[in-house]
Amino acid sequence: MLAAMAASALLPARAVAFKPKARLVVVGGGFAGATLARFVKRLSPETSVVLIEARDHYVSCPMSNLVIAGQRSLASQTFDYQGLEAAGVDVVRDMAIDVDATKQRVRLHGGAIMDYDRLVLAPGVMLNFEQLSGFSEQAAQKMPHAWQAGSQTILLRRQIEAMPDDGLVVISVPAAPYRCPPGPYERASLMASYFKQNKPRAQVLILDSNERFSKQALFQQGWKRLYGDSIRWQSASNDGRVIRVEPDAMRLHTDFATYTPDVANVIPPQQAGLIAHRAGVADASGWCPVNGLSFESRLQRNIHVIGDAAIAAPMPKSAFAANAQAKVCAIALVRLFRGLSPESTVLANTCYSFLEPESAISISGAYLTQDDQFSSIAAAAGASPLAPPAGLQAQEALHAADWFRAITQETFG
């Protein structure tokens, strides 16, 4: 929020007095798209802002691991778009299926055509089921990914509730990049917390396609202190990469081993949402390269990409980062509508992870957009201490809950 306040100074008073009548179309109503639509309308009330979103409600992934652990309801994760409509955003409930970047038009599933002066794509991620042998969207009904909150979240929760008291859960983590880098490890923590109270002989095994992970030292220290040996982690070099699954037999294969757990939480590889590919803004990596100042696509003019779909490293793919990018992009769009150039600013990210329902850790960073690139500000980076004073991790859990209330109120109203 501080970064957005600083960025608002990039709108000089003489420009604010000018009221353009531009047409902005936003695709995707998550933390990135909904925030951007609201902020552009706030900064430039005369701009026509249309948000295209197929769902009537948005179900939040942040905090959803607490749902899996039985500590929150799915209803507490669910938000509607009435607040955006009240703010003057025209919410169109349909699915964007194609973009004509030359004619500057978006085609909707229902047949409507939406013209735009500028288009913002905030499609989130697409799960690449086919990149893992044996896995599919249908297979996810037996080996849930729960990486898109909703019915999959409840399915995984019911599976761990029904598993034997001495059962095993395997979490398969894809190679980075993927949405929410610390998410699988927070999930393991909260599953172990549930087992500690309800199934004390149960175990969690993390099979990881990566060599290291976000907040690794903090997680592993917390696991040892809270759960002993009930959480095990295998890196890619320690045969942790799952290469094939058999959903009907509940088997997962690595290069050298086969596992038959009671519950398999298989998180597939990911890339930018499908509409980004249809619009021609995704490159060979599957993600979307963007201009560091305005988040305009490097591949298509007048199309901007924010949130998980964008290549904004070293910023992580998190809700906090998506919200910050949306605010900075909103400032850039209003400047562009008023004949001004985007300017360098600073973005921030803080990521909270729960070790148990009443205990959390965090990591923070700040990022400068300069020379059209993103770079970390080393002096602004920080993380929870490995030797925390008494009560600090409990305070961080309260901070995480406060952050979630604030960001959802700001985004959805």
C-alpha positions, -999 to 999 in steps of 0.1 A, spaced: 0 0 0 29 23 8 43 16 -27 10 25 -43 8 57 -23 43 66 -35 33 57 -70 3 80 -69 27 109 -68 35 100 -104 2 117 -113 10 154 -114 -18 178 -105 -20 193 -139 -26 159 -154 -52 149 -128 -73 178 -140 -76 163 -174 -104 137 -177 -98 112 -205 -126 90 -219 -106 59 -225 -119 23 -226 -101 -2 -204 -109 -39 -205 -96 -62 -178 -97 -100 -180 -96 -119 -147 -112 -109 -114 -86 -122 -89 -63 -102 -67 -46 -86 -97 -75 -79 -121 -101 -68 -95 -76 -45 -77 -65 -29 -110 -101 -23 -121 -110 -6 -88 -78 16 -87 -81 28 -123 -117 37 -117 -107 55 -85 -79 74 -101 -98 82 -133 -136 81 -128 -142 91 -164 -124 60 -178 -147 32 -188 -135 1 -169 -149 -33 -179 -140 -64 -159 -146 -97 -177 -149 -126 -152 -167 -159 -158 -173 -167 -121 -199 -151 -99 -176 -155 -69 -139 -156 -63 -125 -183 -40 -91 -172 -25 -61 -195 -25 -43 -175 2 -55 -189 36 -70 -220 19 -44 -243 34 -62 -236 67 -94 -249 51 -76 -281 43 -65 -284 79 -101 -278 91 -94 -244 106 -114 -222 82 -146 -226 61 -146 -222 24 -173 -196 28 -147 -174 45 -125 -176 14 -153 -166 -10 -160 -131 -23 -184 -116 -49 -181 -86 -72 -208 -63 -59 -182 -40 -43 -166 -35 -77 -199 -28 -94 -207 -3 -66 -174 14 -73 -184 20 -110 -167 -10 -126 -188 -27 -153 -185 -64 -144 -193 -87 -174 -199 -123 -163 -185 -142 -192 -153 -159 -204 -128 -142 -227 -118 -168 -253 -98 -148 -278 -80 -115 -284 -75 -97 -317 -45 -75 -308 -45 -58 -342 -82 -47 -340 -80 -43 -302 -110 -66 -295 -118 -93 -270 -142 -121 -280 -163 -136 -252 -177 -171 -250 -212 -158 -252 -205 -142 -286 -200 -106 -275 -171 -85 -288 -154 -60 -265 -134 -31 -280 -106 -16 -259 -80 12 -259 -59 -8 -234 -63 -44 -223 -51 -58 -190 -48 -96 -187 -48 -111 -152 -56 -147 -160 -36 -163 -132 -22 -198 -140 -32 -227 -161 -25 -262 -147 -5 -283 -172 -19 -317 -164 -4 -333 -195 31 -325 -185 30 -351 -158 26 -386 -172 -6 -403 -161 -21 -371 -147 -52 -353 -160 -80 -331 -149 -101 -362 -143 -72 -378 -123 -73 -348 -100 -105 -361 -86 -85 -389 -71 -52 -371 -66 -63 -335 -59 -41 -306 -66 -61 -280 -46 -41 -253 -64 -73 -236 -75 -94 -230 -44 -129 -244 -43 -141 -280 -47 -105 -293 -49 -98 -277 -15 -128 -295 1 -119 -328 -17 -83 -328 -3 -97 -319 32 -121 -348 31 -94 -372 20 -70 -364 49 -100 -366 73 -108 -401 60 -73 -416 58 -61 -441 84 -47 -429 116 -12 -441 106 -16 -430 70 8 -412 46 2 -381 25 25 -374 -4 27 -338 -17 42 -336 -52 57 -302 -59 63 -291 -95 94 -274 -108 94 -236 -103 80 -212 -113 46 -219 -100 19 -199 -81 28 -193 -44 63 -206 -39 59 -214 -2 24 -229 -6 32 -266 -6 54 -263 25 28 -244 44 3 -271 34 26 -298 48 28 -278 80 -9 -275 85 -16 -311 75 9 -321 102 -8 -298 127 -41 -316 119 -25 -350 123 -8 -340 155 -43 -335 170 -62 -362 152 -39 -388 137 -6 -386 156 10 -415 137 3 -400 102 31 -386 81 37 -362 53 62 -368 25 71 -339 2 85 -351 -32 100 -319 -47 111 -312 -82 133 -283 -68 166 -282 -49 155 -256 -24 124 -237 -15 111 -204 0 117 -199 37 134 -233 38 154 -229 70 124 -214 88 101 -242 77 125 -270 85 133 -256 119 96 -253 127 88 -288 114 115 -303 137 103 -283 167 66 -289 162 63 -322 145 95 -342 150 100 -365 120 64 -366 108 73 -343 78 99 -355 53 113 -336 23 131 -350 -7 148 -326 -31 151 -333 -69 186 -345 -64 174 -369 -37 150 -386 -61 122 -362 -52 109 -355 -87 76 -373 -95 77 -384 -132 46 -405 -134 14 -412 -115 -12 -440 -115 -44 -424 -100 -65 -456 -100 -37 -475 -81 -28 -444 -60 9 -447 -71 35 -421 -77 68 -429 -95 101 -410 -92 132 -421 -112 141 -448 -87 111 -453 -63 74 -459 -62 51 -446 -35 16 -457 -26 2 -432 -1 -32 -429 13 -36 -394 0 -17 -379 -30 -17 -341 -33 -3 -338 -69 4 -301 -79 10 -301 -116 34 -278 -136 19 -244 -144 20 -216 -170 1 -184 -177 -37 -187 -182 -50 -198 -216 -62 -163 -227 -26 -150 -225 -16 -176 -251 -46 -168 -273 -36 -131 -271 0 -138 -281 16 -124 -250 31 -156 -237 66 -167 -248 82 -201 -251 85 -203 -213 47 -203 -210 47 -170 -191 44 -134 -202 73 -110 -206 64 -75 -196 78 -39 -195 90 -32 -160 75 3 -158 40 -3 -171 35 -41 -173 28 -37 -210 35 -69 -229 68 -71 -247 51 -90 -275 18 -71 -281 12 -33 -279 -16 -20 -257 -19 -52 -238 -7 -54 -201 -2 -85 -180 -2 -85 -142 -2 -111 -115 9 -147 -116 9 -148 -155 36 -121 -158 73 -126 -158 83 -102 -130 111 -120 -113 126 -116 -87 90 -108 -75 73 -140 -66 39 -152 -79 19 -142 -48 -14 -124 -40 6 -96 -23 27 -91 -54 -3 -93 -77 -20 -66 -57 11 -43 -58 15 -48 -95 -21 -39 -101 -17 -6 -83 15 3 -102 0 -8 -135 -31 13 -127 -10 44 -122 9 37 -155 -24 32 -174 -38 65 -162 -6 83 -171 -7 67 -206 -44 77 -210 -33 113 -202 -4 114 -226 23 109 -200 50 82 -198 51 56 -170 79 62 -145 100 41 -122 86 32 -88 90 6 -60 69 -25 -54 68 -46 -23 59 -81 -13 53 -98 21 45 -135 22 31 -151 54 32 -189 59 15 -208 88 36 -234 106 5 -242 127 -29 -224 130 -16 -200 156 20 -196 144 34 -181 112 66 -170 96 71 -144 68 95 -131 42 95 -96 27 111 -79 -3 111 -46 -22 116 -43 -60 127 -14 -81 114 -9 -117 143 8 -134 156 7 -169 125 -14 -178 136 -42 -155 127 -56 -120 155 -58 -94 155 -65 -57 165 -39 -32 187 -60 -10 186 -36 20 148 -39 21 146 -77 22 139 -95 54 126 -127 70 114 -139 103 143 -147 127 154 -183 131 156 -177 168 123 -158 174 115 -141 207 86 -156 226 53 -148 210 66 -134 177 53 -163 156 19 -160 172 20 -122 163 29 -131 128 -2 -154 126 -23 -124 136 -5 -102 111 -13 -128 84 -50 -127 93 -50 -89 93 -33 -88 59 -59 -112 45 -88 -91 58 -72 -59 45 -64 -72 10 -98 -88 4 -116 -57 17 -95 -35 -6 -99 -58 -36 -135 -69 -34 -150 -43 -11 
